[in-house]
Amino acid sequence: RVVIMTAKTKIGMSDLPELGTTDEKPASSFRFPSFKAATDAYHREFILHKLAEFDGNVSRAAEEMGVDRSHLYRRMRNLGIQVNGEKK
């Protein structure tokens, strides 16, 4: 909640100096050099999360993700993700 007291009938930017614009640009949250690097990082985290959720069961993770198991295995291989007991 915010309370702003002013003698004017309208609140303007001058009444909100701490919220005003600055010449500084916000720091970028992007740390990836390319779109492919960003999407690969997202897919890797998503797949690892789903595998952890299903205790490494690729079939169940694939079903939950709505993809074929073979597609998930191929994507995992491309991203360098291995499941326990999987041969290199």
Distance bins in CASP14 RR format, pairs under 12 A and 6 or more apart:
PFRMAT RR
TARGET T0000
AUTHOR 0000-0000-0000
RMODE 2
METHOD distances of the structure
MODEL  1
2 11 0 0 0 0 0 1 0 0 0 0 0
2 15 0 0 0 0 0 1 0 0 0 0 0
2 16 0 0 0 0 1 0 0 0 0 0 0
2 18 0 0 0 0 0 1 0 0 0 0 0
2 19 0 0 0 0 1 0 0 0 0 0 0
3 11 0 0 0 0 0 1 0 0 0 0 0
3 15 0 0 0 0 0 1 0 0 0 0 0
4 10 0 0 0 0 0 1 0 0 0 0 0
4 11 1 0 1 0 0 0 0 0 0 0 0
4 12 0 0 0 0 1 0 0 0 0 0 0
4 13 0 0 0 0 0 1 0 0 0 0 0
4 14 0 0 0 0 0 1 0 0 0 0 0
4 15 1 0 1 0 0 0 0 0 0 0 0
4 16 1 0 0 1 0 0 0 0 0 0 0
4 17 0 0 0 0 0 1 0 0 0 0 0
4 18 0 0 0 0 0 1 0 0 0 0 0
4 19 0 0 0 0 0 1 0 0 0 0 0
5 11 0 0 0 0 1 0 0 0 0 0 0
5 15 0 0 0 0 1 0 0 0 0 0 0
6 12 0 0 0 0 1 0 0 0 0 0 0
6 13 0 0 0 0 0 1 0 0 0 0 0
6 14 0 0 0 0 1 0 0 0 0 0 0
6 15 1 0 1 0 0 0 0 0 0 0 0
6 16 0 0 0 0 0 1 0 0 0 0 0
7 15 0 0 0 0 0 1 0 0 0 0 0
8 14 0 0 0 0 1 0 0 0 0 0 0
8 15 1 0 0 1 0 0 0 0 0 0 0
9 15 0 0 0 0 0 1 0 0 0 0 0
11 19 0 0 0 0 0 1 0 0 0 0 0
12 19 0 0 0 0 0 1 0 0 0 0 0
12 20 0 0 0 0 1 0 0 0 0 0 0
13 19 1 0 0 1 0 0 0 0 0 0 0
13 20 1 0 1 0 0 0 0 0 0 0 0
13 21 1 0 0 1 0 0 0 0 0 0 0
14 20 0 0 0 0 1 0 0 0 0 0 0
14 21 0 0 0 0 0 1 0 0 0 0 0
29 38 0 0 0 0 0 1 0 0 0 0 0
30 37 0 0 0 0 0 1 0 0 0 0 0
30 38 1 0 0 1 0 0 0 0 0 0 0
30 41 0 0 0 0 0 1 0 0 0 0 0
31 37 0 0 0 0 1 0 0 0 0 0 0
31 38 0 0 0 0 1 0 0 0 0 0 0
31 41 0 0 0 0 1 0 0 0 0 0 0
32 38 1 1 0 0 0 0 0 0 0 0 0
32 39 0 0 0 0 1 0 0 0 0 0 0
32 40 0 0 0 0 1 0 0 0 0 0 0
32 41 1 0 0 1 0 0 0 0 0 0 0
32 42 0 0 0 0 1 0 0 0 0 0 0
32 44 0 0 0 0 0 1 0 0 0 0 0
33 40 0 0 0 0 0 1 0 0 0 0 0
33 41 0 0 0 0 0 1 0 0 0 0 0
34 40 0 0 0 0 1 0 0 0 0 0 0
34 41 0 0 0 0 0 1 0 0 0 0 0
35 41 0 0 0 0 0 1 0 0 0 0 0
35 42 0 0 0 0 0 1 0 0 0 0 0
36 42 0 0 0 0 0 1 0 0 0 0 0
36 43 0 0 0 0 0 1 0 0 0 0 0
36 78 0 0 0 0 0 1 0 0 0 0 0
36 79 0 0 0 0 0 1 0 0 0 0 0
37 43 0 0 0 0 0 1 0 0 0 0 0
37 44 0 0 0 0 0 1 0 0 0 0 0
37 79 0 0 0 0 0 1 0 0 0 0 0
38 44 0 0 0 0 0 1 0 0 0 0 0
38 45 0 0 0 0 0 1 0 0 0 0 0
39 45 0 0 0 0 0 1 0 0 0 0 0
39 46 0 0 0 0 0 1 0 0 0 0 0
39 75 0 0 0 0 0 1 0 0 0 0 0
39 78 0 0 0 0 0 1 0 0 0 0 0
39 79 0 0 0 0 0 1 0 0 0 0 0
40 46 0 0 0 0 0 1 0 0 0 0 0
40 47 0 0 0 0 0 1 0 0 0 0 0
40 75 0 0 0 0 1 0 0 0 0 0 0
40 76 0 0 0 0 0 1 0 0 0 0 0
40 78 0 0 0 0 1 0 0 0 0 0 0
40 79 1 0 0 1 0 0 0 0 0 0 0
40 80 0 0 0 0 0 1 0 0 0 0 0
40 81 0 0 0 0 0 1 0 0 0 0 0
41 47 0 0 0 0 0 1 0 0 0 0 0
41 48 0 0 0 0 0 1 0 0 0 0 0
41 79 0 0 0 0 1 0 0 0 0 0 0
42 48 0 0 0 0 0 1 0 0 0 0 0
42 49 0 0 0 0 0 1 0 0 0 0 0
42 75 0 0 0 0 0 1 0 0 0 0 0
42 79 0 0 0 0 0 1 0 0 0 0 0
43 49 0 0 0 0 0 1 0 0 0 0 0
43 50 0 0 0 0 0 1 0 0 0 0 0
43 65 0 0 0 0 0 1 0 0 0 0 0
43 67 0 0 0 0 0 1 0 0 0 0 0
43 71 0 0 0 0 0 1 0 0 0 0 0
43 72 0 0 0 0 0 1 0 0 0 0 0
43 74 0 0 0 0 0 1 0 0 0 0 0
43 75 1 0 0 1 0 0 0 0 0 0 0
43 76 0 0 0 0 1 0 0 0 0 0 0
43 78 0 0 0 0 1 0 0 0 0 0 0
43 79 1 0 0 1 0 0 0 0 0 0 0
43 80 0 0 0 0 0 1 0 0 0 0 0
43 81 0 0 0 0 1 0 0 0 0 0 0
44 50 0 0 0 0 0 1 0 0 0 0 0
44 51 0 0 0 0 0 1 0 0 0 0 0
44 75 0 0 0 0 1 0 0 0 0 0 0
44 76 0 0 0 0 1 0 0 0 0 0 0
44 78 0 0 0 0 1 0 0 0 0 0 0
44 79 1 0 1 0 0 0 0 0 0 0 0
44 80 0 0 0 0 1 0 0 0 0 0 0
44 81 1 0 0 1 0 0 0 0 0 0 0
45 51 0 0 0 0 0 1 0 0 0 0 0
45 52 0 0 0 0 0 1 0 0 0 0 0
45 79 0 0 0 0 1 0 0 0 0 0 0
45 81 0 0 0 0 0 1 0 0 0 0 0
46 52 0 0 0 0 0 1 0 0 0 0 0
46 53 0 0 0 0 0 1 0 0 0 0 0
46 61 0 0 0 0 1 0 0 0 0 0 0
46 64 0 0 0 0 0 1 0 0 0 0 0
46 65 1 0 0 1 0 0 0 0 0 0 0
46 66 0 0 0 0 0 1 0 0 0 0 0
46 67 0 0 0 0 0 1 0 0 0 0 0
46 72 0 0 0 0 0 1 0 0 0 0 0
46 75 0 0 0 0 1 0 0 0 0 0 0
46 76 0 0 0 0 0 1 0 0 0 0 0
46 79 0 0 0 0 0 1 0 0 0 0 0
46 81 0 0 0 0 0 1 0 0 0 0 0
47 53 0 0 0 0 0 1 0 0 0 0 0
47 54 0 0 0 0 0 1 0 0 0 0 0
47 56 0 0 0 0 0 1 0 0 0 0 0
47 58 0 0 0 0 1 0 0 0 0 0 0
47 61 1 0 0 1 0 0 0 0 0 0 0
47 62 0 0 0 0 1 0 0 0 0 0 0
47 64 0 0 0 0 0 1 0 0 0 0 0
47 65 1 0 0 1 0 0 0 0 0 0 0
47 67 0 0 0 0 1 0 0 0 0 0 0
47 71 0 0 0 0 0 1 0 0 0 0 0
47 72 1 0 0 1 0 0 0 0 0 0 0
47 73 0 0 0 0 0 1 0 0 0 0 0
47 74 0 0 0 0 0 1 0 0 0 0 0
47 75 1 0 0 1 0 0 0 0 0 0 0
47 76 1 0 0 1 0 0 0 0 0 0 0
47 77 0 0 0 0 0 1 0 0 0 0 0
47 78 0 0 0 0 0 1 0 0 0 0 0
47 79 1 0 0 1 0 0 0 0 0 0 0
47 80 0 0 0 0 0 1 0 0 0 0 0
47 81 1 0 0 1 0 0 0 0 0 0 0
47 82 0 0 0 0 0 1 0 0 0 0 0
47 83 0 0 0 0 0 1 0 0 0 0 0
48 54 0 0 0 0 0 1 0 0 0 0 0
48 56 0 0 0 0 1 0 0 0 0 0 0
48 61 0 0 0 0 1 0 0 0 0 0 0
48 72 0 0 0 0 0 1 0 0 0 0 0
48 75 0 0 0 0 0 1 0 0 0 0 0
48 76 0 0 0 0 1 0 0 0 0 0 0
48 79 0 0 0 0 1 0 0 0 0 0 0
48 80 0 0 0 0 0 1 0 0 0 0 0
48 81 1 0 0 1 0 0 0 0 0 0 0
48 82 0 0 0 0 0 1 0 0 0 0 0
48 83 0 0 0 0 0 1 0 0 0 0 0
49 56 0 0 0 0 0 1 0 0 0 0 0
49 61 0 0 0 0 1 0 0 0 0 0 0
49 64 0 0 0 0 0 1 0 0 0 0 0
49 65 0 0 0 0 0 1 0 0 0 0 0
49 81 0 0 0 0 0 1 0 0 0 0 0
50 56 0 0 0 0 1 0 0 0 0 0 0
50 57 0 0 0 0 1 0 0 0 0 0 0
50 58 0 0 0 0 1 0 0 0 0 0 0
50 59 0 0 0 0 0 1 0 0 0 0 0
50 60 0 0 0 0 1 0 0 0 0 0 0
50 61 1 0 1 0 0 0 0 0 0 0 0
50 62 0 0 0 0 1 0 0 0 0 0 0
50 63 0 0 0 0 1 0 0 0 0 0 0
50 64 1 0 0 1 0 0 0 0 0 0 0
50 65 1 0 1 0 0 0 0 0 0 0 0
50 66 0 0 0 0 0 1 0 0 0 0 0
50 67 0 0 0 0 0 1 0 0 0 0 0
50 72 0 0 0 0 1 0 0 0 0 0 0
50 75 0 0 0 0 0 1 0 0 0 0 0
50 76 0 0 0 0 0 1 0 0 0 0 0
50 81 0 0 0 0 0 1 0 0 0 0 0
50 83 0 0 0 0 0 1 0 0 0 0 0
51 57 1 0 0 1 0 0 0 0 0 0 0
51 58 1 0 0 1 0 0 0 0 0 0 0
51 59 0 0 0 0 0 1 0 0 0 0 0
51 60 0 0 0 0 1 0 0 0 0 0 0
51 61 1 0 1 0 0 0 0 0 0 0 0
51 62 0 0 0 0 1 0 0 0 0 0 0
51 64 0 0 0 0 0 1 0 0 0 0 0
51 65 0 0 0 0 0 1 0 0 0 0 0
51 72 0 0 0 0 1 0 0 0 0 0 0
51 73 0 0 0 0 0 1 0 0 0 0 0
51 75 0 0 0 0 0 1 0 0 0 0 0
51 76 0 0 0 0 1 0 0 0 0 0 0
51 79 0 0 0 0 0 1 0 0 0 0 0
51 81 1 0 0 1 0 0 0 0 0 0 0
51 82 0 0 0 0 0 1 0 0 0 0 0
51 83 1 0 0 1 0 0 0 0 0 0 0
51 84 0 0 0 0 1 0 0 0 0 0 0
51 86 0 0 0 0 0 1 0 0 0 0 0
52 60 0 0 0 0 0 1 0 0 0 0 0
52 61 0 0 0 0 1 0 0 0 0 0 0
52 64 0 0 0 0 0 1 0 0 0 0 0
52 81 0 0 0 0 0 1 0 0 0 0 0
52 83 0 0 0 0 0 1 0 0 0 0 0
52 84 0 0 0 0 0 1 0 0 0 0 0
53 60 0 0 0 0 1 0 0 0 0 0 0
53 61 1 0 0 1 0 0 0 0 0 0 0
53 63 0 0 0 0 0 1 0 0 0 0 0
53 64 1 0 0 1 0 0 0 0 0 0 0
53 65 0 0 0 0 0 1 0 0 0 0 0
54 60 1 0 1 0 0 0 0 0 0 0 0
54 61 1 0 1 0 0 0 0 0 0 0 0
54 62 0 0 0 0 1 0 0 0 0 0 0
54 63 0 0 0 0 1 0 0 0 0 0 0
54 64 1 0 0 1 0 0 0 0 0 0 0
54 65 0 0 0 0 1 0 0 0 0 0 0
54 72 0 0 0 0 0 1 0 0 0 0 0
54 83 0 0 0 0 0 1 0 0 0 0 0
55 61 0 0 0 0 1 0 0 0 0 0 0
55 83 0 0 0 0 0 1 0 0 0 0 0
55 84 0 0 0 0 1 0 0 0 0 0 0
56 62 0 0 0 0 0 1 0 0 0 0 0
56 64 0 0 0 0 0 1 0 0 0 0 0
56 72 0 0 0 0 0 1 0 0 0 0 0
56 76 0 0 0 0 0 1 0 0 0 0 0
56 81 0 0 0 0 0 1 0 0 0 0 0
56 82 0 0 0 0 0 1 0 0 0 0 0
56 83 1 0 1 0 0 0 0 0 0 0 0
56 84 1 0 0 1 0 0 0 0 0 0 0
56 85 0 0 0 0 0 1 0 0 0 0 0
56 86 0 0 0 0 0 1 0 0 0 0 0
57 63 0 0 0 0 1 0 0 0 0 0 0
57 64 0 0 0 0 1 0 0 0 0 0 0
57 69 0 0 0 0 0 1 0 0 0 0 0
57 72 0 0 0 0 0 1 0 0 0 0 0
57 83 0 0 0 0 1 0 0 0 0 0 0
57 84 0 0 0 0 0 1 0 0 0 0 0
58 64 0 0 0 0 0 1 0 0 0 0 0
58 65 0 0 0 0 0 1 0 0 0 0 0
58 67 0 0 0 0 0 1 0 0 0 0 0
58 68 0 0 0 0 0 1 0 0 0 0 0
58 69 1 0 0 1 0 0 0 0 0 0 0
58 70 0 0 0 0 1 0 0 0 0 0 0
58 71 0 0 0 0 0 1 0 0 0 0 0
58 72 1 0 1 0 0 0 0 0 0 0 0
58 73 1 0 0 1 0 0 0 0 0 0 0
58 74 0 0 0 0 0 1 0 0 0 0 0
58 75 0 0 0 0 0 1 0 0 0 0 0
58 76 1 0 0 1 0 0 0 0 0 0 0
58 77 0 0 0 0 0 1 0 0 0 0 0
58 81 0 0 0 0 1 0 0 0 0 0 0
58 82 0 0 0 0 0 1 0 0 0 0 0
58 83 1 0 1 0 0 0 0 0 0 0 0
58 84 0 0 0 0 0 1 0 0 0 0 0
58 85 0 0 0 0 0 1 0 0 0 0 0
58 86 0 0 0 0 1 0 0 0 0 0 0
59 65 0 0 0 0 0 1 0 0 0 0 0
59 66 0 0 0 0 0 1 0 0 0 0 0
59 67 0 0 0 0 0 1 0 0 0 0 0
59 68 0 0 0 0 0 1 0 0 0 0 0
59 69 1 0 1 0 0 0 0 0 0 0 0
59 70 0 0 0 0 0 1 0 0 0 0 0
59 72 0 0 0 0 1 0 0 0 0 0 0
59 73 0 0 0 0 0 1 0 0 0 0 0
59 83 0 0 0 0 0 1 0 0 0 0 0
60 66 0 0 0 0 0 1 0 0 0 0 0
60 69 0 0 0 0 1 0 0 0 0 0 0
60 72 0 0 0 0 0 1 0 0 0 0 0
60 83 0 0 0 0 0 1 0 0 0 0 0
61 67 0 0 0 0 1 0 0 0 0 0 0
61 68 0 0 0 0 0 1 0 0 0 0 0
61 69 0 0 0 0 1 0 0 0 0 0 0
61 71 0 0 0 0 0 1 0 0 0 0 0
61 72 1 0 0 1 0 0 0 0 0 0 0
61 73 0 0 0 0 0 1 0 0 0 0 0
61 75 0 0 0 0 0 1 0 0 0 0 0
61 76 0 0 0 0 1 0 0 0 0 0 0
61 81 0 0 0 0 0 1 0 0 0 0 0
61 83 0 0 0 0 1 0 0 0 0 0 0
62 68 1 0 0 1 0 0 0 0 0 0 0
62 69 1 0 1 0 0 0 0 0 0 0 0
62 70 0 0 0 0 1 0 0 0 0 0 0
62 71 1 0 0 1 0 0 0 0 0 0 0
62 72 1 0 1 0 0 0 0 0 0 0 0
62 73 0 0 0 0 1 0 0 0 0 0 0
62 74 0 0 0 0 0 1 0 0 0 0 0
62 75 0 0 0 0 1 0 0 0 0 0 0
62 76 0 0 0 0 1 0 0 0 0 0 0
62 83 0 0 0 0 0 1 0 0 0 0 0
63 69 0 0 0 0 1 0 0 0 0 0 0
63 71 0 0 0 0 0 1 0 0 0 0 0
63 72 0 0 0 0 1 0 0 0 0 0 0
64 72 0 0 0 0 0 1 0 0 0 0 0
65 71 0 0 0 0 1 0 0 0 0 0 0
65 72 1 0 0 1 0 0 0 0 0 0 0
65 75 0 0 0 0 1 0 0 0 0 0 0
65 76 0 0 0 0 0 1 0 0 0 0 0
66 72 0 0 0 0 1 0 0 0 0 0 0
67 73 0 0 0 0 0 1 0 0 0 0 0
67 74 0 0 0 0 1 0 0 0 0 0 0
67 75 1 0 0 1 0 0 0 0 0 0 0
67 76 0 0 0 0 0 1 0 0 0 0 0
68 74 0 0 0 0 1 0 0 0 0 0 0
68 75 0 0 0 0 0 1 0 0 0 0 0
69 75 0 0 0 0 0 1 0 0 0 0 0
69 76 0 0 0 0 0 1 0 0 0 0 0
69 83 0 0 0 0 0 1 0 0 0 0 0
70 76 0 0 0 0 0 1 0 0 0 0 0
70 77 0 0 0 0 0 1 0 0 0 0 0
71 77 0 0 0 0 0 1 0 0 0 0 0
71 78 0 0 0 0 0 1 0 0 0 0 0
72 78 0 0 0 0 0 1 0 0 0 0 0
72 79 0 0 0 0 0 1 0 0 0 0 0
72 81 0 0 0 0 1 0 0 0 0 0 0
72 83 0 0 0 0 0 1 0 0 0 0 0
73 79 0 0 0 0 0 1 0 0 0 0 0
73 80 0 0 0 0 0 1 0 0 0 0 0
73 81 0 0 0 0 1 0 0 0 0 0 0
73 82 0 0 0 0 0 1 0 0 0 0 0
73 83 0 0 0 0 1 0 0 0 0 0 0
73 86 0 0 0 0 1 0 0 0 0 0 0
74 80 0 0 0 0 0 1 0 0 0 0 0
74 81 0 0 0 0 0 1 0 0 0 0 0
75 81 0 0 0 0 1 0 0 0 0 0 0
76 82 1 0 0 1 0 0 0 0 0 0 0
76 83 1 0 0 1 0 0 0 0 0 0 0
76 86 0 0 0 0 1 0 0 0 0 0 0
77 83 0 0 0 0 0 1 0 0 0 0 0
77 86 0 0 0 0 1 0 0 0 0 0 0
77 87 0 0 0 0 0 1 0 0 0 0 0
77 88 0 0 0 0 0 1 0 0 0 0 0
80 86 0 0 0 0 0 1 0 0 0 0 0
80 88 0 0 0 0 1 0 0 0 0 0 0
82 88 1 0 0 1 0 0 0 0 0 0 0
END
